[in-house]
Amino acid sequence: LQYLGQLAQAKREYERALALQPVYPEVLARLAILTATTGDSAQTRVYAGRALQQNPLETAAALALAMADLEERKFDAARIRATQIILDAGTAPINRSIAEHLLGDAEDGLDRRAEAFAPHTAANATAHAWDRPVFEAEGVETAIPRIARLTAYFPTPEAAAWRAPKDEVPPTGPVTA
């Protein structure tokens, strides 16, 4: 739900999960990220603090705190937090990439434009390396070739070849095999 932009519903479901299982650092970290993306730094700090109390290695909670630092214009604190995440050998590549972007944002906030460029470049390289096995796998059609193929295809066939007949009523209810 969170990744579909249904933030209020996602928050309710996370809180419901916490009511059932109060020691759930992953959910607390997700709530911290959710509130950080909406700019609620105070609530971000509460959720992240609880997550880190339950699991000091909860990287998403640390990322949320860095996001809160940026929101509050505490750029030095964000820089330190992001650097700690980046230097932790246990940080997953996708989280390292996020931390590198946060570090770049912190440097930019400190008016160190030249220093901000390197972390953003590193973040892109980290994310690219993380995604490479998926997007460079045999037989995978990536976005640009797909767009080119579809752009070339749709002007050529008759619309009837790909449109549903006007008198056809779309099915309702569950689809069964």
N, C-alpha and C positions, 0 to 999 in steps of 0.2 A: 504493500500500500504506500509506503514511504516513497519508493522509487517511481510510483505512478503519480506522485504529486498529491495524494490523498492524505495530507499531513494530519489533519484533525482526527480522521478515522484511525490512522496508524498510531497516533499518540494514545487514543483510547484503548486500542488493542494491546499496545505495549504495557500500559498501566494495568489492564486486566490480567496480563500474564504475570506482572509483578504482584498483584493481589493473590494470585494462586501460588506463586513461588517467589517470595521476597528476596532470596539470595539468587540473583540472576544477573551477573555483571554484564553479560552480552546485551541484554535488553536495556539495562541502564545506560550502557554506552550508546546504543542506538537512539535512545531518548535524548541523550546528550548531543549527538550529531543532529538530530531532528531540530532540537531547540536552538542549536548553534546556527543552523541554516535559516532559521526564522528571525535571528538577531536577538533572541532572549538569553543574553549572557548570564544573568543571575540564575535562571533555571538550568542552563547548561552546566554551570559550575556545581550545582547541587547534584544533578544526575551523574556527572563525570566523577565527582568526589566520591559518591556512593559506589560507583562501579570500580574505581581504583582501590577503594577500601576493601572491597570483596575480592578483587583480583588486580594486584599492582601491575600486571603485565597486559592489561586491557588497552591495547594500542588505540582503538577507536575513541576511548575516553580521553586519552592524552591528545589526540588530534582535535577533539571537540574543545578541549581547554585552550589549545593554540588558536583555534577559530574564535573563541570568546576573547582571548587576548587581542586579536586583531580587531574585533568588533569594538572593543573598548580602547583601541588605539594604544595598547601596551605592547609596542612593537619589539622592544628588547626582550620582554617575557616570551612573546610568541617566537622570536628568533631562537631563544635558548631551548624552549620546548620542542620546536621543530627539529633543531639540530640533535637533540637527545634521541628523538625517534629515528632520525636518519642514521645515526651512528650505532643504534642497537642492532646487532647482528641477527636478532630474532624477528625483526620487522619484515613483514611480507612485502614483496615488491610493490603491490598496488598501494599499500599504506605508505611506503617510502616515497612513492611518487607524489602522493597527496602532501606529505610532510615537506617535500622539496618545493612544491608550489607555495605552501604556507610560508616557508623560509624566504622565498622570493618576494612574497607579498610583504613580509615583515621588513626586509631590506628596503623595498620600495617605500614603505611607510616611514622609514628612517631617512628618506631622501638619498639613499645610496643606490641610484639607478644602475650603475655599472655592476655592483655586487648582486643586484636582484636578477640580472640576466642569467647568470650561471646556474642558480638553483632551478629556474624555470626550464632551462635547456636540459639539465640533468633529469628533471621530472618527466619531460617528454621522452627522453631516451629510456628511462626506467619503464615507463608505461609501454613504450614500443617493444622493448625486449620482453615484457610480460605478455603482451598480446601476440607477439610474433608466431608462436606455435599454432594459434587459432587461425590467424589471418593469412599465414603463408602455407597452410596445410594443403596437400594435394586435393584439388577439386573444390576448393572454397572460392565462391564468387564474392569479392569484396564490393563495397558500396559503389565506387566509381565505375568499374566495369558493368555492374548491374544497372546503374542509371543509364549508361551508354547503350546497353542492350535494349532496355525497355523504351528508351527514347527513339531508338531506331525501329523498334517493332510497332509501337502503337499508331504511328501515322499510316502505316502500310495496310494492315488488315481492315476489312469492313467492320464497322462497329458491331454488326450482328454476330461476328465471330467471338466476341468477348463480352458482350452485354447479355444480361438475362432477358428473356422475352417479356414484353410489357404485360401480357396477361398471366404470367407466372407469379403466383403468390409465394413470397418467401416463407419457408417453414418457421413454425413457432414451437417453442418448447424444447425439450432436450433432444439431441440428435443421437440416434442409436445406430449401431452397425448391423 
